[in-house]
Amino acid sequence: MKTPRLEIRDLVRRFEGRSVVDHVSLTIQPGHVTCLLGPSGCGKSTTLRMIAGVDMQDEGTIHVDGNLICDTVFRVPPERRRIGLMFQDFALFPHLSVGENVAFGLKGPKAEKRARALELLERVGLAHYIDEYPHQLSGGEQQRVALARALAPRPKIMLMDEPFSGLDNRLRDGIRDETLALLKEEGASVLLVTHEPEEAMRMADEIALMRDGRIVQRGAPYNIYNAPADKAAVAFFSDINVLRGKVQGALTETPFGQFLAPGVPDGDEVEIVFRPQHVGIDFDRAGRGPNPTAMAGTPARGVVERARFMGSESLVEYRMDFNGEVLKATVPNVFLPKPGTPMWLTVRRDRCFVFPVK
């Protein structure tokens, strides 16, 4: 088995007696991109700062290529860790030219440093700005300069803290793709901190989902999305609908039919969680009553409360007859039924998640 490029073991960081990072362990293989994904305040950036050497852990160890670089006693200085850093504010020096910013962390003759800066600026399409200053560049261009500067010393590991959050949506996708391509070319292992699920899904080989200072789930983006650890993990990636029911004989009865609940004791409650895109509309049966199918289960009746066009899809909210609660459904393209319209809805049981109520 390959030695991980980066390995952190049981990292703990406390502030005023509270564990902001609580026994976090993580490995990143050479050339891989891992996203540390979670809401603001969950400990992502603090974890990054400890790896970079900007902050010290209270417990745990950090290893690069199998070698200890930091524990609670021994500490390799940040500048000797061969770890690059990119922040959301880019942190470019306004009094230095673009080329001088890129070459800032390099050692050696001035001509060699400029040659390395020019090489990287060519790869991000900004070689013609080498003698300009950061204030003369757009936000997207400044982000690419910051990336070139972080890569200039050829770091083994790149740490990125919400690096695209300051860019407008039009630029973001293209710059993410350019950044990912350049990082792969350089062979750097990447730990990207983000609170945006779409960004993590787009960039990561592996996602580590973080909550309240702990990593609650790790895996490939497909697995994290389609096999979430709990209801909160489902909700972090999308809107959700939730049904409650009691278990009897490993089955839960709902207005949409029966759902399997293996391993849950009889009499216990479960939550059945499903995304709006997995709610179907039984157009053939509209107004004529339920027609159960094996995949979709039993249709249940709801009345349209509101419908909104979202661009590539429509979001429709229904007030359900069986409990009076609102259920959300997304439908491709334009679908804007009038409020008060009754419809029969189905739920794909193979796209539902069943979690015991704690």
C-alpha positions in Angstrom: 0.0 0.0 0.0 1.3 3.5 -0.9 2.5 5.8 1.8 0.1 8.7 2.0 1.4 12.1 0.9 -0.4 13.6 3.9 -1.6 11.9 7.1 -3.1 13.5 10.1 -3.9 11.4 13.2 -6.3 12.3 15.9 -5.9 16.1 15.7 -7.5 18.0 18.5 -7.6 21.8 18.9 -9.4 23.4 21.8 -10.4 27.0 22.4 -11.5 28.0 25.9 -12.0 24.3 26.8 -14.1 23.6 23.8 -12.9 21.1 21.1 -13.1 23.0 17.8 -11.3 20.1 16.1 -12.1 16.8 17.8 -9.9 13.8 17.0 -9.8 14.3 13.2 -7.9 11.8 11.1 -7.4 12.0 7.4 -5.0 10.6 4.7 -4.4 12.0 1.2 -2.6 10.0 -1.5 -0.1 11.6 -3.9 -1.8 13.6 -6.7 -5.2 13.3 -5.1 -7.7 16.0 -4.3 -9.6 15.7 -1.0 -12.3 18.2 0.0 -12.9 19.0 3.6 -16.6 19.9 3.3 -18.9 21.3 6.0 -20.8 24.3 7.3 -19.1 27.4 8.6 -17.6 27.0 12.1 -17.2 23.2 11.9 -13.4 23.3 12.3 -12.3 23.0 8.6 -10.1 26.1 8.5 -8.6 25.3 11.9 -7.6 21.9 10.6 -6.0 23.5 7.6 -4.1 26.0 9.8 -2.6 23.2 11.9 -1.4 21.2 8.8 0.2 24.4 7.5 1.9 25.1 10.8 0.2 28.4 11.4 -1.6 27.0 14.4 -0.5 24.2 16.9 -2.7 21.2 17.8 -3.4 20.2 21.4 -3.2 16.5 20.5 -2.4 14.4 17.5 0.3 14.2 14.8 0.9 15.3 11.2 2.9 13.3 8.7 4.2 14.0 5.2 5.4 11.0 3.1 5.5 8.9 6.3 7.7 11.4 8.2 6.5 13.2 11.3 6.4 16.9 10.8 4.5 18.0 13.9 3.2 16.7 17.2 2.7 18.5 20.5 6.5 18.7 21.1 8.3 18.4 17.8 7.5 20.9 15.0 9.0 21.4 11.5 8.7 25.2 10.7 6.0 26.1 8.2 8.5 27.3 5.5 10.2 23.8 5.5 7.1 21.7 5.2 6.8 22.0 1.4 3.1 22.9 1.8 1.5 25.6 -0.4 -1.3 27.8 0.8 -4.2 29.6 -1.0 -6.7 31.7 0.8 -10.0 33.2 -0.2 -8.6 36.8 -0.2 -5.7 35.8 -2.4 -3.3 37.8 -0.1 -1.2 39.3 -3.0 1.3 42.0 -2.1 0.0 45.2 -3.7 3.5 46.8 -3.9 5.0 43.9 -5.8 4.4 43.2 -9.5 2.6 40.1 -10.6 5.9 38.4 -11.4 7.4 39.4 -8.1 4.4 38.1 -6.3 4.7 34.7 -8.0 8.4 34.5 -7.3 8.1 35.7 -3.7 8.7 32.4 -2.0 11.5 31.2 -4.3 15.3 31.2 -3.6 18.1 31.5 -6.0 19.3 34.0 -8.7 16.8 36.6 -9.8 16.8 35.4 -13.4 15.8 31.8 -12.3 13.0 33.1 -10.1 11.6 35.2 -12.9 11.9 32.3 -15.3 9.8 30.1 -12.9 7.3 32.9 -12.5 7.0 33.3 -16.2 6.5 29.6 -16.7 3.6 29.5 -14.3 2.0 32.7 -15.6 2.1 31.3 -19.1 0.3 28.2 -17.9 -2.5 30.3 -16.3 -2.6 32.6 -19.4 -1.2 35.7 -17.6 2.4 35.9 -18.9 1.6 39.3 -20.4 0.8 40.7 -17.0 4.2 39.8 -15.4 5.2 43.4 -14.9 1.7 44.7 -14.0 0.4 45.1 -10.4 -2.4 43.2 -8.7 -4.8 46.1 -8.6 -4.7 46.2 -12.4 -6.2 42.6 -12.6 -9.7 41.3 -12.2 -10.7 39.0 -9.3 -10.4 35.9 -11.5 -6.9 37.0 -12.7 -5.8 37.7 -9.2 -6.9 34.2 -8.2 -4.8 32.6 -10.9 -1.8 34.7 -9.8 -2.3 33.5 -6.2 -2.4 29.9 -7.5 0.8 30.4 -9.5 2.5 31.9 -6.5 1.5 28.9 -4.3 2.8 26.4 -6.9 6.1 28.2 -7.6 8.1 26.5 -4.9 6.8 23.1 -6.1 5.0 22.1 -2.9 4.2 18.5 -2.3 0.8 19.5 -0.7 -1.5 22.4 -1.6 -3.9 23.6 1.1 -6.8 25.7 -0.3 -9.2 27.6 2.0 -12.4 28.6 0.2 -10.2 29.9 -2.7 -13.1 30.6 -5.1 -15.6 32.2 -2.8 -14.7 35.7 -3.8 -15.4 35.1 -7.5 -18.8 35.6 -9.2 -20.7 32.6 -10.4 -19.9 33.2 -14.1 -16.2 32.9 -13.6 -16.1 30.3 -10.8 -16.7 27.0 -12.8 -14.1 27.8 -15.4 -11.4 28.9 -12.9 -12.1 25.8 -10.8 -11.5 23.6 -13.8 -8.3 25.5 -14.8 -7.0 25.3 -11.2 -7.7 21.6 -11.0 -5.9 20.9 -14.3 -2.8 22.8 -13.2 -2.7 21.1 -9.8 -2.9 17.7 -11.5 -0.1 18.7 -13.9 2.1 19.8 -11.0 1.4 16.5 -9.1 0.5 18.2 -5.9 -1.8 16.5 -3.4 -4.6 18.9 -2.5 -6.7 19.5 0.6 -9.5 21.9 -0.3 -11.7 23.5 2.4 -15.2 24.5 1.2 -18.8 24.8 2.4 -20.2 24.3 -1.1 -21.2 20.8 -1.9 -21.2 21.5 -5.7 -17.6 22.6 -5.5 -16.6 19.5 -3.6 -18.4 17.2 -6.0 -16.8 19.0 -9.0 -13.2 18.9 -7.7 -12.7 16.1 -5.3 -11.4 12.5 -5.6 -12.6 12.1 -2.0 -14.9 14.1 0.3 -14.5 14.3 4.0 -17.8 15.6 5.5 -17.1 17.5 8.7 -19.6 18.6 11.4 -19.1 20.0 14.9 -15.3 19.4 14.8 -15.5 15.8 13.6 -15.4 14.0 10.3 -18.7 12.2 10.0 -18.2 10.5 6.6 -15.5 10.0 4.0 -15.7 8.6 0.5 -15.9 9.3 -3.2 -18.4 12.0 -4.2 -20.8 9.5 -5.7 -20.8 7.4 -2.5 -21.2 10.4 -0.2 -24.2 11.6 -2.2 -25.9 8.3 -2.7 -25.1 6.5 0.6 -25.2 9.3 3.2 -24.4 8.6 6.8 -27.4 10.4 8.3 -30.2 12.8 7.6 -28.0 15.9 8.1 -25.6 14.5 5.4 -28.5 14.2 2.9 -29.6 17.7 3.8 -26.2 19.2 3.3 -26.2 18.3 -0.4 -29.8 19.2 -1.3 -33.3 20.0 -0.1 -35.0 17.1 1.5 -38.5 15.7 2.3 -39.0 13.7 5.5 -41.7 11.2 6.5 -41.9 9.6 9.9 -43.3 6.2 10.7 -43.2 3.3 13.2 -41.5 0.0 12.5 -43.3 -3.3 12.6 -41.6 -6.5 11.3 -38.7 -4.5 9.7 -41.3 -2.5 7.7 -42.7 1.0 8.0 -46.1 1.9 6.7 -46.5 5.3 5.0 -49.0 6.9 2.7 -46.5 6.1 -0.1 -46.5 2.4 0.8 -44.1 0.2 2.8 -40.4 0.9 3.4 -37.8 -1.5 4.6 -36.2 -0.7 8.0 -33.9 -3.6 8.6 -32.4 -3.9 12.1 -34.7 -1.4 13.7 -36.7 -2.8 16.7 -40.5 -3.0 16.4 -42.2 0.1 17.7 -39.3 2.4 17.1 -39.7 5.4 14.8 -37.7 6.0 11.6 -37.4 9.0 9.3 -37.6 8.3 5.6 -35.6 11.0 3.8 -35.8 11.7 0.0 -34.8 14.5 -2.3 -37.3 16.6 -4.3 -36.0 15.2 -7.6 -37.2 11.7 -6.6 -40.8 12.7 -6.2 -42.8 11.7 -9.2 -46.2 12.9 -10.5 -48.7 10.3 -11.6 -50.2 12.2 -14.5 -52.0 9.1 -15.8 -53.8 8.7 -12.5 -54.5 12.4 -11.8 -57.8 12.6 -10.0 -58.5 8.8 -10.4 -56.9 7.4 -7.2 -53.8 5.4 -6.5 -52.2 2.8 -8.8 -49.3 1.2 -6.9 -46.2 0.1 -8.8 -43.2 -1.8 -7.4 -40.7 1.0 -7.9 -42.7 4.0 -7.0 -45.0 2.5 -4.4 -48.5 3.9 -3.6 -49.4 7.4 -4.9 -50.5 10.0 -2.3 -52.6 13.0 -3.0 -51.4 16.6 -2.6 -52.6 20.0 -3.6 -50.3 22.5 -5.3 -49.4 25.4 -3.0 -46.7 27.1 -5.1 -44.7 26.6 -8.3 -41.5 28.4 -9.3 -39.3 28.1 -12.4 -35.7 27.8 -11.4 -34.0 27.8 -14.8 -33.4 24.1 -15.8 -36.2 22.8 -13.6 -39.3 23.8 -11.7 -39.8 23.5 -8.0 -43.4 22.7 -7.0 -44.6 22.6 -3.4 -47.6 20.4 -2.4 -49.8 20.4 0.7 -50.3 16.7 1.4 -53.7 15.3 2.3 -52.4 12.7 4.7 -50.5 15.0 7.2 -51.1 18.6 6.0 -47.3 19.1 5.6 -45.6 20.6 2.5 -43.7 18.2 0.2 -41.3 19.6 -2.5 -40.8 18.2 -6.0 -38.5 19.2 -8.8 -39.6 18.7 -12.4 -37.3 19.2 -15.4 -38.1 22.2 -17.7 -41.1 24.4 -17.2 -43.9 23.0 -15.1 -46.1 25.6 -13.3 -49.4 24.1 -12.2 -51.9 26.6 -10.6 -52.2 26.7 -6.8 -55.1 24.5 -5.7 -54.5 21.9 -8.4 -54.8 18.3 -6.9 -52.2 15.7 -8.0 -51.1 12.2 -7.1 -47.5 11.9 -6.2 -45.1 9.0 -5.9 -41.7 8.4 -4.3 -38.9 6.3 -5.7 -38.2 3.8 -2.9 -34.8 3.0 -4.3 -33.8 6.6 -3.8 -35.0 6.9 -0.2 -32.9 6.8 3.0 -34.3 5.3 6.2 -32.7 6.5 9.5 -33.7 5.6 13.0 -35.0 8.5 15.1 -32.4 9.2 17.8 
